[in-house]
Amino acid sequence: MQPEKFYYDNKIVRNFGIATVIWGIIGMLVGLIIAIQLYRPEMNMGNQYTTFGRVRPLHTNAVIFAFVGNAIFMGVYYSLQRLMKARMFSDTLSKLHFWGWQLIIVSAVVTLPLGITTSHEYAELEWPIDILITIVWVIFGINMFGTIIKRRERHIYVAVWFYIATFVTVAVLHIVNSIELPVSFTKSYMVFAGVQDALVQWWYGHNAVAFFLTTPYLGMMYYFLPKMANRPIYSYKLSILHFWALIFIYIWAGPHHLLYTTLPAWAQSLGVVFSVMLIAPSWGGMINGLLTLRGAWDKVRDDVTLKFMVVGLTAYGMATFEGPMLSLKQVNAIGHFTDWIIAHVHVGALGWNGFLTFAILYWLIPRIYKTELYSKKLASFHFWIGTLGILFYAIPMYWSGFTQGLMWKEFTPEGMLKYPNFLETTMRIIPMYVMRSIGGALYLTGVFVMAYNLYKTAAQGKLVPDEAAEAMPLERLDTHAAAEKWHRKLERKPVLFLIASLIVILIGTFVELMPTLTISSNVPTIASVKPYTPLELQGRDIYIREGCVNCHSQQIRPFRSETERYGEYSKAGEFVYDHPFLWGSKRTGPDLQREGGKYGDSWHYNHLMDPRLMSPGSIMPNYDWLIKQKLDTTTTATKIRAMQKLGVPYPAGYDRQANHDLDVQAKSIADNLARDHIKVKSNKEIIAVIAYLQRLGTDIKANKTANN
Amino acid sequence: MKLKRYILAMFLAVGAVPAFAEGNDGLLSGETMNYIGYGTIVAMLLLFIGVMLVLLRTFKTLTRILLGPEDLKEAEEEKLAAKSQRKATRGNLVNKLMSLRPMSEEGSLIMEGEYDGIKELNNPTPAWFMVLFYVTIAFGVGYLLVYHVFKSAPLQYEEYRNDMAAAAKEKAAMLAKSANLVDENTVKLTTDPAVLANGKSVFTTRCAPCHGDHGQGVVGPNLTDDYWLHGNTIKDVFKTIEYGVPSKGMPTWESQLTPVQISDVANYVKSIHGTNPANPKEPQGTKMTEAGPAAPAPKTAMKIK
């Protein structure tokens, strides 16, 4: 039999590489801008489209799906072809995949600043883009599986196991978390509400970390690290064990984002224990990587790509140890809602994803351009400034997280909160915010240096768009199959492998999601909780549009320090009409679940216009455009009908009456403001926002006032 | 000897810090004192380590001088031998825990087949790794048993109730023995300058955003005129501050201010009556004189629209 000649497609790898660098710079730049906004709110340039609440999702989406996403495709398209000894299945699909993915990112860049968002973290994009994502992901899947099917290598290597698990799990996550009812082309409501929506979202959110930021990168680590170090993978047995353990256990861990919330206790505890059990499987990847370098440590000293890999793997090890610790409820009670979490994710993102991406770029670009890296010195500079950047980023954030988390909980001997004024705790950590932005700037500087270095490298070489290779075609297998162990057998049956990983990730999914989504006793209802009035509903949608949830939670945990500060702790039944839930995950500002009635309408008006009028020193941006912009009431009827479809008990035919009720309520708020000499027309957006804020948490609020 | 003196001096300095703090309450805040305290402790510990190192060095030199060159050589050789043996056993232990095979055996571990030039070794999973995995699984099972089967540890709502009960008990005990026990029935009108100064500082940080820095009224009503929405006696003012009037935008302060603070700020509010600040807000409520009824103002006065 003759070896077959074929060509690897390097052009698609190069294209994804360029996209990685460009989107990386954009995403990190946006991150730096919002980091500065946290101590200089005026850095929003007085513009609603560049204000924190709208741009923070742009940062997260850009770095996760644009930077890391393109890097995944770059790494997969390079390594898969070589591991399968075959060109990608279809050049057309490769191109469709590339341009489709860039189109998704561009639509995110356009829609997020416009305030078009579902408010689900890391899944903010609205339903038409969700459909586009599904299509592009399927294209990627067909292209990947087509390549695997026409492979010239009998067994599939561990890197490809991770790629397969990534593909199938992300598909499941994306589809389930995007079950939404369109209201218009740019607006939809989540089908699930309150606790159920929260559970689905964090099952998704946590596993986006697992199957978008972790498994594809482990796969790439398994290909690129042994290539760079020219060493064999340390343990095949460890690969098998940690692969299956990782994907099985990861999917259960989502509820650790919802500890001490109204999520049923059993689901919370499952989240805790599976998070703790994740330590070993996560570390399996790290030690298999680091031990692969056994006998090659002398190379690490000279080779900057290996340095990036080692720090990346170490950061991964740190983050995956810290994660389970943060999942213990006693630790979570302090860390949750603070900058500790920001530090945690950035150790993972900057260290693991960032550094691995840089290592792969430095290794791969010279190879496909058939040249040497332009400057090793610059790459080394990038390594050091990047490491420094991570430290300068993470340490202030840890400090800030501990400080604020403890201040929130501190009582005086008289039994009063020591810092009853939330703002006091914010002011204390502002120096940390300044330091953090310096760390981010250092890291970004490194990326600029890399971009220049890679550009120079490409300029001095010449791209080999189609790299020649040859391999023996696969023969039919019928003789020595019996002697194989079960896993070896599985490794030459990719479709079976796909099904097996799907089953493994569906077990945790079903056990955790199904009872909460179907058994009503898991969400006890409360008779006094009523649907939002039309004006409040519109106000809520503006709250969503402005991304208030990025800084304000709506979930009071059953702690003395929280009920003293915010009022009665949250009940599951209070959220049954919340499509989507708005519990939030970070308290840059105070919780708003019981904001209703705490202050007067005019306080809110002045506070939204310029927060510093009512809270000197506040870092919240001005929302003065809410005063100028007219509330769009043409959507009210459709929104009411959509809510009815989702089971919100508005009376039949209420959609026709809704705008009348809306006007009446708006007028009463405008009159109320007029009494305090605030002249504003009742048809402005701010009226709706005030109506919503004044409703928050009042359904079950005990009215202990001087009046009664 | 000199060192000893320094250490003694440092101890004295540390000892003096709390005494200093008690004597000069106004000069340095408690927090600054804490920082100084921690700094001193850390400095002391560092100094202690330093001294120990110096002593160690001294002993070494002393031994060398006392032993003489012959014995010294012998002692050093003994030490070296012991060290290399320790190293060997430690190396074995590490290798065992890590399940590491010597690099020379690697050839026999290489598995059949390669992927784009990548080979795999047939190393076992490290022993410590398996132990870690089993321990976390045992922890998981134990956790579920403790919280959900034996229910021997409190889940979040029980934990909350326990915490609140303990806090209520503590608070009652604290209030009983301190002068903090003031409520709307026992609050007294006073013109004590210390009380008014405390009240003013609370007013400036908490009340001024809504009522103006001179009580002239902004979003909230003017507090200096003769018109009152919720009564003008010290008891009424105390009550309004304590419970708030959420329907009109006055927050509840009972969880943010201590009873004494509320009493101080209520007295301060009473003290600024009639000061006629600039830019006063127009009157709200009913006109009341100081001789007005001591009982809460009539209901109609509160329903002013």
Contacts between the chains, C-beta under 8 A, distances in Angstrom:
chain1	res1	chain2	res2	distance
A	79	B	116	7.8
A	82	B	116	4.2
A	83	B	115	5.3
A	83	B	116	5.5
A	85	B	116	7.5
A	153	B	115	6.6
A	154	B	113	7.9
A	155	B	113	6.6
A	155	B	115	7.8
A	157	B	115	3.9
A	157	B	116	7.9
A	157	B	118	6.9
A	159	B	115	8.0
A	223	B	116	7.7
A	223	B	118	7.1
A	226	B	118	4.6
A	226	B	119	7.8
A	227	B	116	7.8
A	227	B	117	7.4
A	227	B	118	6.7
A	232	B	106	7.8
A	232	B	110	6.1
A	232	B	118	7.2
A	232	B	119	3.9
A	232	B	120	5.8
A	232	B	121	5.0
A	233	B	118	6.5
A	233	B	119	7.3
A	233	B	120	4.6
A	233	B	121	6.6
A	234	B	121	5.7
A	234	B	123	5.6
A	235	B	120	7.8
A	235	B	121	6.1
A	235	B	122	7.5
A	235	B	123	3.9
A	235	B	124	7.0
A	235	B	125	6.3
A	236	B	111	6.0
A	236	B	120	4.4
A	236	B	121	6.9
A	236	B	122	5.9
A	236	B	123	7.9
A	237	B	122	7.1
A	237	B	123	7.1
A	237	B	124	6.2
A	237	B	125	5.4
A	238	B	123	7.2
A	238	B	125	4.7
A	238	B	126	7.6
A	238	B	129	7.4
A	239	B	120	7.5
A	241	B	125	5.8
A	245	B	133	7.5
A	260	B	156	5.4
A	265	B	147	7.5
A	265	B	148	7.5
A	265	B	155	4.9
A	265	B	156	6.9
A	266	B	148	6.4
A	268	B	156	7.9
A	269	B	143	6.6
A	269	B	144	6.0
A	269	B	147	5.6
A	269	B	148	6.2
A	270	B	144	7.9
A	272	B	143	6.5
A	273	B	139	7.2
A	273	B	140	3.5
A	273	B	141	7.8
A	273	B	143	5.0
A	273	B	144	6.0
A	274	B	140	7.1
A	276	B	136	5.1
A	276	B	139	5.6
A	276	B	140	6.0
A	276	B	143	7.6
A	277	B	133	7.7
A	277	B	136	4.7
A	277	B	137	5.7
A	277	B	139	7.8
A	277	B	140	5.2
A	278	B	136	8.0
A	279	B	132	6.6
A	279	B	136	5.6
A	280	B	129	6.1
A	280	B	132	4.8
A	280	B	133	3.6
A	280	B	136	5.9
A	281	B	133	7.4
A	283	B	129	7.0
A	283	B	132	7.4
A	284	B	125	7.8
A	284	B	129	6.8
A	287	B	126	6.6
A	287	B	129	6.5
A	291	B	100	7.9
A	291	B	123	7.7
A	294	B	100	7.7
A	294	B	103	7.2
A	295	B	103	5.4
A	295	B	106	7.6
A	324	B	136	7.9
A	329	B	156	7.8
A	411	B	167	7.6
A	412	B	258	7.7
A	413	B	174	5.8
A	414	B	171	7.0
A	414	B	174	5.8
A	414	B	175	7.2
A	414	B	178	7.5
A	414	B	180	5.8
A	414	B	258	5.2
A	415	B	167	5.9
A	415	B	170	6.3
A	415	B	171	3.4
A	415	B	174	6.4
A	415	B	175	7.9
A	416	B	255	7.2
A	416	B	256	7.3
A	416	B	257	7.6
A	416	B	258	5.5
A	417	B	255	6.9
A	417	B	256	7.1
A	420	B	255	6.7
A	420	B	256	3.7
A	420	B	257	7.7
A	421	B	205	7.7
A	421	B	206	7.8
A	421	B	256	7.2
A	557	B	156	7.7
A	558	B	156	5.2
A	558	B	157	5.7
A	558	B	159	7.4
A	558	B	160	3.8
A	559	B	160	6.8
A	559	B	163	7.3
A	560	B	160	7.2
A	560	B	163	5.0
A	560	B	164	5.7
A	560	B	167	5.5
A	563	B	160	7.8
A	563	B	164	7.8
A	564	B	255	5.0
A	565	B	255	7.2
A	569	B	160	7.0
A	597	B	246	4.0
A	597	B	247	6.9
A	598	B	246	6.5
A	598	B	251	5.6
A	598	B	252	7.8
A	599	B	249	5.2
A	599	B	251	6.1
A	600	B	219	6.5
A	600	B	220	7.9
A	600	B	248	5.9
A	600	B	249	1.8
A	600	B	250	7.5
A	601	B	249	6.9
A	602	B	219	4.6
A	602	B	249	6.6
A	603	B	210	6.6
A	603	B	219	5.5
A	603	B	249	5.2
A	606	B	219	6.3
A	613	B	209	7.2
A	614	B	209	4.9
A	614	B	210	7.3
A	614	B	219	7.7
A	615	B	209	6.9
A	616	B	209	7.1
A	675	B	305	7.6
A	676	B	219	5.8
A	703	B	246	7.4
A	704	B	243	6.0
A	704	B	252	7.4
A	705	B	243	5.3
A	705	B	244	6.1
A	705	B	245	5.9
A	705	B	246	5.6
A	705	B	247	7.1
A	705	B	252	7.4
A	706	B	230	5.9
A	706	B	239	5.1
A	706	B	240	5.0
A	706	B	242	7.7
A	706	B	243	4.5
A	706	B	244	6.8
A	706	B	245	5.6
A	707	B	245	6.2
A	707	B	247	6.8
A	707	B	302	6.1
